[in-house]
Amino acid sequence: MSKRILRLYRGLPGSGKSFHANKAGGPVHEADQYFHDENGEYQFDATKLPLAHADCKDRTEEAMMFLKPEINVANTFTQKWEFSDYLTLADSHGYAVEVYHVEGNWGNVHGVPDAALKRMSDRWETYDKEITITNEKPND
């Protein structure tokens, strides 16, 4: 049996998580995908964040049930508990896990206020098994 892998990309908004997840190969799941309407327009609603994260986790588990060989999840995951369910899912479905801490300043495309970015940064918890990616935004 070939190795199955779940990659978790964590970092502050604008750090390049989505870029690296999309570059890795395999499906990419993000809580932000929940906020795109039928026309592809981003319509963030903070009151729906728990639903967005549940949807992301459900789509990830569905991909595991279909035995996708590579699955990528890109969310802020500022604290370890926020991605612990993904570690449990990976274990129960036979997936190895790689956790990436993405550090970059690519611009905040969703308009997260500076005060919210500061709160996220202040509550950041390191994970002893993570791989840090420090990068600059590639030239367009």
Chimera marker file (.cmm) of the C-alpha trace (Angstrom):
<marker_set name="trace">
<marker id="1" x="0.000" y="0.000" z="0.000" r="1" g="1" b="0" radius="0.5"/>
<marker id="2" x="1.333" y="3.438" z="-0.866" r="1" g="1" b="0" radius="0.5"/>
<marker id="3" x="1.805" y="6.017" z="1.855" r="1" g="1" b="0" radius="0.5"/>
<marker id="4" x="-1.053" y="8.432" z="2.451" r="1" g="1" b="0" radius="0.5"/>
<marker id="5" x="-0.257" y="11.862" z="3.801" r="1" g="1" b="0" radius="0.5"/>
<marker id="6" x="-2.143" y="14.722" z="5.415" r="1" g="1" b="0" radius="0.5"/>
<marker id="7" x="-0.355" y="18.059" z="5.306" r="1" g="1" b="0" radius="0.5"/>
<marker id="8" x="-1.494" y="20.804" z="7.662" r="1" g="1" b="0" radius="0.5"/>
<marker id="9" x="-0.430" y="24.356" z="6.814" r="1" g="1" b="0" radius="0.5"/>
<marker id="10" x="-0.745" y="26.820" z="9.682" r="1" g="1" b="0" radius="0.5"/>
<marker id="11" x="0.090" y="30.488" z="9.908" r="1" g="1" b="0" radius="0.5"/>
<marker id="12" x="-1.313" y="33.968" z="10.174" r="1" g="1" b="0" radius="0.5"/>
<marker id="13" x="-3.495" y="35.387" z="7.400" r="1" g="1" b="0" radius="0.5"/>
<marker id="14" x="-1.343" y="36.393" z="4.457" r="1" g="1" b="0" radius="0.5"/>
<marker id="15" x="1.561" y="34.077" z="5.311" r="1" g="1" b="0" radius="0.5"/>
<marker id="16" x="1.292" y="31.921" z="2.174" r="1" g="1" b="0" radius="0.5"/>
<marker id="17" x="-0.526" y="28.858" z="3.548" r="1" g="1" b="0" radius="0.5"/>
<marker id="18" x="-2.824" y="28.488" z="0.546" r="1" g="1" b="0" radius="0.5"/>
<marker id="19" x="0.016" y="28.928" z="-1.920" r="1" g="1" b="0" radius="0.5"/>
<marker id="20" x="2.042" y="26.115" z="-0.356" r="1" g="1" b="0" radius="0.5"/>
<marker id="21" x="-0.978" y="23.839" z="0.083" r="1" g="1" b="0" radius="0.5"/>
<marker id="22" x="-1.956" y="24.256" z="-3.571" r="1" g="1" b="0" radius="0.5"/>
<marker id="23" x="1.616" y="23.676" z="-4.701" r="1" g="1" b="0" radius="0.5"/>
<marker id="24" x="1.913" y="20.393" z="-2.763" r="1" g="1" b="0" radius="0.5"/>
<marker id="25" x="-0.478" y="18.269" z="-4.838" r="1" g="1" b="0" radius="0.5"/>
<marker id="26" x="-3.774" y="16.710" z="-3.821" r="1" g="1" b="0" radius="0.5"/>
<marker id="27" x="-6.991" y="18.380" z="-2.707" r="1" g="1" b="0" radius="0.5"/>
<marker id="28" x="-6.816" y="21.493" z="-0.542" r="1" g="1" b="0" radius="0.5"/>
<marker id="29" x="-9.345" y="22.186" z="2.184" r="1" g="1" b="0" radius="0.5"/>
<marker id="30" x="-9.684" y="25.523" z="3.979" r="1" g="1" b="0" radius="0.5"/>
<marker id="31" x="-12.307" y="26.971" z="6.298" r="1" g="1" b="0" radius="0.5"/>
<marker id="32" x="-12.303" y="30.066" z="4.056" r="1" g="1" b="0" radius="0.5"/>
<marker id="33" x="-13.805" y="28.000" z="1.225" r="1" g="1" b="0" radius="0.5"/>
<marker id="34" x="-17.069" y="27.945" z="3.191" r="1" g="1" b="0" radius="0.5"/>
<marker id="35" x="-17.422" y="31.705" z="2.694" r="1" g="1" b="0" radius="0.5"/>
<marker id="36" x="-17.370" y="31.693" z="-1.107" r="1" g="1" b="0" radius="0.5"/>
<marker id="37" x="-20.816" y="32.122" z="-2.600" r="1" g="1" b="0" radius="0.5"/>
<marker id="38" x="-22.097" y="30.470" z="-5.796" r="1" g="1" b="0" radius="0.5"/>
<marker id="39" x="-20.385" y="33.219" z="-7.843" r="1" g="1" b="0" radius="0.5"/>
<marker id="40" x="-17.052" y="32.680" z="-6.134" r="1" g="1" b="0" radius="0.5"/>
<marker id="41" x="-17.316" y="35.913" z="-4.143" r="1" g="1" b="0" radius="0.5"/>
<marker id="42" x="-15.845" y="35.835" z="-0.627" r="1" g="1" b="0" radius="0.5"/>
<marker id="43" x="-18.505" y="36.714" z="1.978" r="1" g="1" b="0" radius="0.5"/>
<marker id="44" x="-16.937" y="36.312" z="5.435" r="1" g="1" b="0" radius="0.5"/>
<marker id="45" x="-19.277" y="36.032" z="8.413" r="1" g="1" b="0" radius="0.5"/>
<marker id="46" x="-17.541" y="35.603" z="11.787" r="1" g="1" b="0" radius="0.5"/>
<marker id="47" x="-20.700" y="34.116" z="13.306" r="1" g="1" b="0" radius="0.5"/>
<marker id="48" x="-20.316" y="31.162" z="10.922" r="1" g="1" b="0" radius="0.5"/>
<marker id="49" x="-16.676" y="30.345" z="11.741" r="1" g="1" b="0" radius="0.5"/>
<marker id="50" x="-17.561" y="27.202" z="13.725" r="1" g="1" b="0" radius="0.5"/>
<marker id="51" x="-19.611" y="25.956" z="10.731" r="1" g="1" b="0" radius="0.5"/>
<marker id="52" x="-16.753" y="26.772" z="8.364" r="1" g="1" b="0" radius="0.5"/>
<marker id="53" x="-14.253" y="24.790" z="10.424" r="1" g="1" b="0" radius="0.5"/>
<marker id="54" x="-16.643" y="21.856" z="10.797" r="1" g="1" b="0" radius="0.5"/>
<marker id="55" x="-17.192" y="21.862" z="7.035" r="1" g="1" b="0" radius="0.5"/>
<marker id="56" x="-13.440" y="21.884" z="6.400" r="1" g="1" b="0" radius="0.5"/>
<marker id="57" x="-12.914" y="18.952" z="8.751" r="1" g="1" b="0" radius="0.5"/>
<marker id="58" x="-15.820" y="17.036" z="7.187" r="1" g="1" b="0" radius="0.5"/>
<marker id="59" x="-14.434" y="17.542" z="3.665" r="1" g="1" b="0" radius="0.5"/>
<marker id="60" x="-11.020" y="16.386" z="4.873" r="1" g="1" b="0" radius="0.5"/>
<marker id="61" x="-12.479" y="13.239" z="6.405" r="1" g="1" b="0" radius="0.5"/>
<marker id="62" x="-14.460" y="12.550" z="3.240" r="1" g="1" b="0" radius="0.5"/>
<marker id="63" x="-11.250" y="12.756" z="1.208" r="1" g="1" b="0" radius="0.5"/>
<marker id="64" x="-9.679" y="10.267" z="3.629" r="1" g="1" b="0" radius="0.5"/>
<marker id="65" x="-12.633" y="7.912" z="3.241" r="1" g="1" b="0" radius="0.5"/>
<marker id="66" x="-12.014" y="8.021" z="-0.527" r="1" g="1" b="0" radius="0.5"/>
<marker id="67" x="-8.352" y="7.204" z="0.207" r="1" g="1" b="0" radius="0.5"/>
<marker id="68" x="-6.948" y="10.302" z="-1.464" r="1" g="1" b="0" radius="0.5"/>
<marker id="69" x="-3.176" y="9.754" z="-1.269" r="1" g="1" b="0" radius="0.5"/>
<marker id="70" x="-2.397" y="13.402" z="-0.471" r="1" g="1" b="0" radius="0.5"/>
<marker id="71" x="-4.625" y="15.849" z="1.388" r="1" g="1" b="0" radius="0.5"/>
<marker id="72" x="-3.760" y="19.418" z="2.324" r="1" g="1" b="0" radius="0.5"/>
<marker id="73" x="-5.459" y="21.649" z="4.879" r="1" g="1" b="0" radius="0.5"/>
<marker id="74" x="-4.597" y="25.341" z="5.179" r="1" g="1" b="0" radius="0.5"/>
<marker id="75" x="-6.041" y="27.206" z="8.172" r="1" g="1" b="0" radius="0.5"/>
<marker id="76" x="-4.592" y="29.580" z="10.740" r="1" g="1" b="0" radius="0.5"/>
<marker id="77" x="-4.502" y="26.876" z="13.473" r="1" g="1" b="0" radius="0.5"/>
<marker id="78" x="-2.975" y="29.321" z="15.988" r="1" g="1" b="0" radius="0.5"/>
<marker id="79" x="-3.359" y="26.848" z="18.849" r="1" g="1" b="0" radius="0.5"/>
<marker id="80" x="-2.673" y="23.119" z="18.873" r="1" g="1" b="0" radius="0.5"/>
<marker id="81" x="-6.212" y="22.166" z="19.899" r="1" g="1" b="0" radius="0.5"/>
<marker id="82" x="-7.453" y="23.727" z="16.651" r="1" g="1" b="0" radius="0.5"/>
<marker id="83" x="-5.813" y="20.989" z="14.578" r="1" g="1" b="0" radius="0.5"/>
<marker id="84" x="-5.905" y="18.104" z="17.070" r="1" g="1" b="0" radius="0.5"/>
<marker id="85" x="-9.039" y="16.632" z="15.431" r="1" g="1" b="0" radius="0.5"/>
<marker id="86" x="-7.116" y="16.412" z="12.145" r="1" g="1" b="0" radius="0.5"/>
<marker id="87" x="-4.345" y="14.456" z="13.872" r="1" g="1" b="0" radius="0.5"/>
<marker id="88" x="-6.963" y="12.055" z="15.232" r="1" g="1" b="0" radius="0.5"/>
<marker id="89" x="-8.600" y="11.689" z="11.802" r="1" g="1" b="0" radius="0.5"/>
<marker id="90" x="-5.232" y="10.997" z="10.196" r="1" g="1" b="0" radius="0.5"/>
<marker id="91" x="-4.438" y="8.330" z="12.758" r="1" g="1" b="0" radius="0.5"/>
<marker id="92" x="-7.809" y="6.617" z="12.394" r="1" g="1" b="0" radius="0.5"/>
<marker id="93" x="-7.598" y="6.600" z="8.574" r="1" g="1" b="0" radius="0.5"/>
<marker id="94" x="-3.940" y="5.577" z="8.304" r="1" g="1" b="0" radius="0.5"/>
<marker id="95" x="-2.464" y="8.906" z="7.193" r="1" g="1" b="0" radius="0.5"/>
<marker id="96" x="0.982" y="10.182" z="8.069" r="1" g="1" b="0" radius="0.5"/>
<marker id="97" x="0.939" y="13.851" z="9.081" r="1" g="1" b="0" radius="0.5"/>
<marker id="98" x="3.217" y="16.749" z="8.237" r="1" g="1" b="0" radius="0.5"/>
<marker id="99" x="2.561" y="20.077" z="9.967" r="1" g="1" b="0" radius="0.5"/>
<marker id="100" x="3.970" y="23.221" z="8.373" r="1" g="1" b="0" radius="0.5"/>
<marker id="101" x="4.222" y="26.608" z="10.069" r="1" g="1" b="0" radius="0.5"/>
<marker id="102" x="4.177" y="29.086" z="7.192" r="1" g="1" b="0" radius="0.5"/>
<marker id="103" x="5.784" y="32.437" z="7.929" r="1" g="1" b="0" radius="0.5"/>
<marker id="104" x="5.578" y="35.073" z="5.250" r="1" g="1" b="0" radius="0.5"/>
<marker id="105" x="4.072" y="38.451" z="4.565" r="1" g="1" b="0" radius="0.5"/>
<marker id="106" x="2.152" y="38.094" z="1.325" r="1" g="1" b="0" radius="0.5"/>
<marker id="107" x="-0.576" y="40.588" z="2.076" r="1" g="1" b="0" radius="0.5"/>
<marker id="108" x="-3.820" y="40.063" z="3.890" r="1" g="1" b="0" radius="0.5"/>
<marker id="109" x="-6.298" y="39.329" z="1.076" r="1" g="1" b="0" radius="0.5"/>
<marker id="110" x="-9.297" y="38.936" z="3.400" r="1" g="1" b="0" radius="0.5"/>
<marker id="111" x="-8.890" y="42.249" z="5.205" r="1" g="1" b="0" radius="0.5"/>
<marker id="112" x="-8.307" y="40.836" z="8.680" r="1" g="1" b="0" radius="0.5"/>
<marker id="113" x="-7.856" y="43.878" z="10.967" r="1" g="1" b="0" radius="0.5"/>
<marker id="114" x="-4.418" y="44.497" z="12.472" r="1" g="1" b="0" radius="0.5"/>
<marker id="115" x="-5.827" y="44.066" z="15.991" r="1" g="1" b="0" radius="0.5"/>
<marker id="116" x="-7.100" y="40.582" z="15.089" r="1" g="1" b="0" radius="0.5"/>
<marker id="117" x="-3.726" y="39.676" z="13.548" r="1" g="1" b="0" radius="0.5"/>
<marker id="118" x="-2.040" y="40.776" z="16.772" r="1" g="1" b="0" radius="0.5"/>
<marker id="119" x="-4.402" y="38.636" z="18.876" r="1" g="1" b="0" radius="0.5"/>
<marker id="120" x="-3.681" y="35.624" z="16.671" r="1" g="1" b="0" radius="0.5"/>
<marker id="121" x="0.042" y="36.222" z="16.920" r="1" g="1" b="0" radius="0.5"/>
<marker id="122" x="-0.117" y="36.629" z="20.706" r="1" g="1" b="0" radius="0.5"/>
<marker id="123" x="-1.928" y="33.323" z="21.209" r="1" g="1" b="0" radius="0.5"/>
<marker id="124" x="0.319" y="31.346" z="18.828" r="1" g="1" b="0" radius="0.5"/>
<marker id="125" x="1.363" y="27.941" z="20.159" r="1" g="1" b="0" radius="0.5"/>
<marker id="126" x="4.294" y="26.137" z="18.611" r="1" g="1" b="0" radius="0.5"/>
<marker id="127" x="4.035" y="22.463" z="17.786" r="1" g="1" b="0" radius="0.5"/>
<marker id="128" x="7.200" y="20.474" z="18.364" r="1" g="1" b="0" radius="0.5"/>
<marker id="129" x="6.771" y="18.403" z="15.185" r="1" g="1" b="0" radius="0.5"/>
<marker id="130" x="6.175" y="21.272" z="12.770" r="1" g="1" b="0" radius="0.5"/>
<marker id="131" x="8.365" y="22.292" z="9.862" r="1" g="1" b="0" radius="0.5"/>
<marker id="132" x="8.765" y="26.040" z="9.428" r="1" g="1" b="0" radius="0.5"/>
<marker id="133" x="8.529" y="27.555" z="5.954" r="1" g="1" b="0" radius="0.5"/>
<marker id="134" x="9.840" y="31.120" z="5.859" r="1" g="1" b="0" radius="0.5"/>
<marker id="135" x="9.266" y="32.681" z="2.500" r="1" g="1" b="0" radius="0.5"/>
<marker id="136" x="8.656" y="35.682" z="0.378" r="1" g="1" b="0" radius="0.5"/>
<marker id="137" x="5.799" y="36.011" z="-2.063" r="1" g="1" b="0" radius="0.5"/>
<marker id="138" x="6.906" y="34.858" z="-5.520" r="1" g="1" b="0" radius="0.5"/>
<marker id="139" x="6.933" y="37.423" z="-8.298" r="1" g="1" b="0" radius="0.5"/>
<marker id="140" x="3.678" y="37.389" z="-10.255" r="1" g="1" b="0" radius="0.5"/>
<link id1="1" id2="2" r="1" g="1" b="0" radius="0.2"/>
<link id1="2" id2="3" r="1" g="1" b="0" radius="0.2"/>
<link id1="3" id2="4" r="1" g="1" b="0" radius="0.2"/>
<link id1="4" id2="5" r="1" g="1" b="0" radius="0.2"/>
<link id1="5" id2="6" r="1" g="1" b="0" radius="0.2"/>
<link id1="6" id2="7" r="1" g="1" b="0" radius="0.2"/>
<link id1="7" id2="8" r="1" g="1" b="0" radius="0.2"/>
<link id1="8" id2="9" r="1" g="1" b="0" radius="0.2"/>
<link id1="9" id2="10" r="1" g="1" b="0" radius="0.2"/>
<link id1="10" id2="11" r="1" g="1" b="0" radius="0.2"/>
<link id1="11" id2="12" r="1" g="1" b="0" radius="0.2"/>
<link id1="12" id2="13" r="1" g="1" b="0" radius="0.2"/>
<link id1="13" id2="14" r="1" g="1" b="0" radius="0.2"/>
<link id1="14" id2="15" r="1" g="1" b="0" radius="0.2"/>
<link id1="15" id2="16" r="1" g="1" b="0" radius="0.2"/>
<link id1="16" id2="17" r="1" g="1" b="0" radius="0.2"/>
<link id1="17" id2="18" r="1" g="1" b="0" radius="0.2"/>
<link id1="18" id2="19" r="1" g="1" b="0" radius="0.2"/>
<link id1="19" id2="20" r="1" g="1" b="0" radius="0.2"/>
<link id1="20" id2="21" r="1" g="1" b="0" radius="0.2"/>
<link id1="21" id2="22" r="1" g="1" b="0" radius="0.2"/>
<link id1="22" id2="23" r="1" g="1" b="0" radius="0.2"/>
<link id1="23" id2="24" r="1" g="1" b="0" radius="0.2"/>
<link id1="24" id2="25" r="1" g="1" b="0" radius="0.2"/>
<link id1="25" id2="26" r="1" g="1" b="0" radius="0.2"/>
<link id1="26" id2="27" r="1" g="1" b="0" radius="0.2"/>
<link id1="27" id2="28" r="1" g="1" b="0" radius="0.2"/>
<link id1="28" id2="29" r="1" g="1" b="0" radius="0.2"/>
<link id1="29" id2="30" r="1" g="1" b="0" radius="0.2"/>
<link id1="30" id2="31" r="1" g="1" b="0" radius="0.2"/>
<link id1="31" id2="32" r="1" g="1" b="0" radius="0.2"/>
<link id1="32" id2="33" r="1" g="1" b="0" radius="0.2"/>
<link id1="33" id2="34" r="1" g="1" b="0" radius="0.2"/>
<link id1="34" id2="35" r="1" g="1" b="0" radius="0.2"/>
<link id1="35" id2="36" r="1" g="1" b="0" radius="0.2"/>
<link id1="36" id2="37" r="1" g="1" b="0" radius="0.2"/>
<link id1="37" id2="38" r="1" g="1" b="0" radius="0.2"/>
<link id1="38" id2="39" r="1" g="1" b="0" radius="0.2"/>
<link id1="39" id2="40" r="1" g="1" b="0" radius="0.2"/>
<link id1="40" id2="41" r="1" g="1" b="0" radius="0.2"/>
<link id1="41" id2="42" r="1" g="1" b="0" radius="0.2"/>
<link id1="42" id2="43" r="1" g="1" b="0" radius="0.2"/>
<link id1="43" id2="44" r="1" g="1" b="0" radius="0.2"/>
<link id1="44" id2="45" r="1" g="1" b="0" radius="0.2"/>
<link id1="45" id2="46" r="1" g="1" b="0" radius="0.2"/>
<link id1="46" id2="47" r="1" g="1" b="0" radius="0.2"/>
<link id1="47" id2="48" r="1" g="1" b="0" radius="0.2"/>
<link id1="48" id2="49" r="1" g="1" b="0" radius="0.2"/>
<link id1="49" id2="50" r="1" g="1" b="0" radius="0.2"/>
<link id1="50" id2="51" r="1" g="1" b="0" radius="0.2"/>
<link id1="51" id2="52" r="1" g="1" b="0" radius="0.2"/>
<link id1="52" id2="53" r="1" g="1" b="0" radius="0.2"/>
<link id1="53" id2="54" r="1" g="1" b="0" radius="0.2"/>
<link id1="54" id2="55" r="1" g="1" b="0" radius="0.2"/>
<link id1="55" id2="56" r="1" g="1" b="0" radius="0.2"/>
<link id1="56" id2="57" r="1" g="1" b="0" radius="0.2"/>
<link id1="57" id2="58" r="1" g="1" b="0" radius="0.2"/>
<link id1="58" id2="59" r="1" g="1" b="0" radius="0.2"/>
<link id1="59" id2="60" r="1" g="1" b="0" radius="0.2"/>
<link id1="60" id2="61" r="1" g="1" b="0" radius="0.2"/>
<link id1="61" id2="62" r="1" g="1" b="0" radius="0.2"/>
<link id1="62" id2="63" r="1" g="1" b="0" radius="0.2"/>
<link id1="63" id2="64" r="1" g="1" b="0" radius="0.2"/>
<link id1="64" id2="65" r="1" g="1" b="0" radius="0.2"/>
<link id1="65" id2="66" r="1" g="1" b="0" radius="0.2"/>
<link id1="66" id2="67" r="1" g="1" b="0" radius="0.2"/>
<link id1="67" id2="68" r="1" g="1" b="0" radius="0.2"/>
<link id1="68" id2="69" r="1" g="1" b="0" radius="0.2"/>
<link id1="69" id2="70" r="1" g="1" b="0" radius="0.2"/>
<link id1="70" id2="71" r="1" g="1" b="0" radius="0.2"/>
<link id1="71" id2="72" r="1" g="1" b="0" radius="0.2"/>
<link id1="72" id2="73" r="1" g="1" b="0" radius="0.2"/>
<link id1="73" id2="74" r="1" g="1" b="0" radius="0.2"/>
<link id1="74" id2="75" r="1" g="1" b="0" radius="0.2"/>
<link id1="75" id2="76" r="1" g="1" b="0" radius="0.2"/>
<link id1="76" id2="77" r="1" g="1" b="0" radius="0.2"/>
<link id1="77" id2="78" r="1" g="1" b="0" radius="0.2"/>
<link id1="78" id2="79" r="1" g="1" b="0" radius="0.2"/>
<link id1="79" id2="80" r="1" g="1" b="0" radius="0.2"/>
<link id1="80" id2="81" r="1" g="1" b="0" radius="0.2"/>
<link id1="81" id2="82" r="1" g="1" b="0" radius="0.2"/>
<link id1="82" id2="83" r="1" g="1" b="0" radius="0.2"/>
<link id1="83" id2="84" r="1" g="1" b="0" radius="0.2"/>
<link id1="84" id2="85" r="1" g="1" b="0" radius="0.2"/>
<link id1="85" id2="86" r="1" g="1" b="0" radius="0.2"/>
<link id1="86" id2="87" r="1" g="1" b="0" radius="0.2"/>
<link id1="87" id2="88" r="1" g="1" b="0" radius="0.2"/>
<link id1="88" id2="89" r="1" g="1" b="0" radius="0.2"/>
<link id1="89" id2="90" r="1" g="1" b="0" radius="0.2"/>
<link id1="90" id2="91" r="1" g="1" b="0" radius="0.2"/>
<link id1="91" id2="92" r="1" g="1" b="0" radius="0.2"/>
<link id1="92" id2="93" r="1" g="1" b="0" radius="0.2"/>
<link id1="93" id2="94" r="1" g="1" b="0" radius="0.2"/>
<link id1="94" id2="95" r="1" g="1" b="0" radius="0.2"/>
<link id1="95" id2="96" r="1" g="1" b="0" radius="0.2"/>
<link id1="96" id2="97" r="1" g="1" b="0" radius="0.2"/>
<link id1="97" id2="98" r="1" g="1" b="0" radius="0.2"/>
<link id1="98" id2="99" r="1" g="1" b="0" radius="0.2"/>
<link id1="99" id2="100" r="1" g="1" b="0" radius="0.2"/>
<link id1="100" id2="101" r="1" g="1" b="0" radius="0.2"/>
<link id1="101" id2="102" r="1" g="1" b="0" radius="0.2"/>
<link id1="102" id2="103" r="1" g="1" b="0" radius="0.2"/>
<link id1="103" id2="104" r="1" g="1" b="0" radius="0.2"/>
<link id1="104" id2="105" r="1" g="1" b="0" radius="0.2"/>
<link id1="105" id2="106" r="1" g="1" b="0" radius="0.2"/>
<link id1="106" id2="107" r="1" g="1" b="0" radius="0.2"/>
<link id1="107" id2="108" r="1" g="1" b="0" radius="0.2"/>
<link id1="108" id2="109" r="1" g="1" b="0" radius="0.2"/>
<link id1="109" id2="110" r="1" g="1" b="0" radius="0.2"/>
<link id1="110" id2="111" r="1" g="1" b="0" radius="0.2"/>
<link id1="111" id2="112" r="1" g="1" b="0" radius="0.2"/>
<link id1="112" id2="113" r="1" g="1" b="0" radius="0.2"/>
<link id1="113" id2="114" r="1" g="1" b="0" radius="0.2"/>
<link id1="114" id2="115" r="1" g="1" b="0" radius="0.2"/>
<link id1="115" id2="116" r="1" g="1" b="0" radius="0.2"/>
<link id1="116" id2="117" r="1" g="1" b="0" radius="0.2"/>
<link id1="117" id2="118" r="1" g="1" b="0" radius="0.2"/>
<link id1="118" id2="119" r="1" g="1" b="0" radius="0.2"/>
<link id1="119" id2="120" r="1" g="1" b="0" radius="0.2"/>
<link id1="120" id2="121" r="1" g="1" b="0" radius="0.2"/>
<link id1="121" id2="122" r="1" g="1" b="0" radius="0.2"/>
<link id1="122" id2="123" r="1" g="1" b="0" radius="0.2"/>
<link id1="123" id2="124" r="1" g="1" b="0" radius="0.2"/>
<link id1="124" id2="125" r="1" g="1" b="0" radius="0.2"/>
<link id1="125" id2="126" r="1" g="1" b="0" radius="0.2"/>
<link id1="126" id2="127" r="1" g="1" b="0" radius="0.2"/>
<link id1="127" id2="128" r="1" g="1" b="0" radius="0.2"/>
<link id1="128" id2="129" r="1" g="1" b="0" radius="0.2"/>
<link id1="129" id2="130" r="1" g="1" b="0" radius="0.2"/>
<link id1="130" id2="131" r="1" g="1" b="0" radius="0.2"/>
<link id1="131" id2="132" r="1" g="1" b="0" radius="0.2"/>
<link id1="132" id2="133" r="1" g="1" b="0" radius="0.2"/>
<link id1="133" id2="134" r="1" g="1" b="0" radius="0.2"/>
<link id1="134" id2="135" r="1" g="1" b="0" radius="0.2"/>
<link id1="135" id2="136" r="1" g="1" b="0" radius="0.2"/>
<link id1="136" id2="137" r="1" g="1" b="0" radius="0.2"/>
<link id1="137" id2="138" r="1" g="1" b="0" radius="0.2"/>
<link id1="138" id2="139" r="1" g="1" b="0" radius="0.2"/>
<link id1="139" id2="140" r="1" g="1" b="0" radius="0.2"/>
</marker_set>
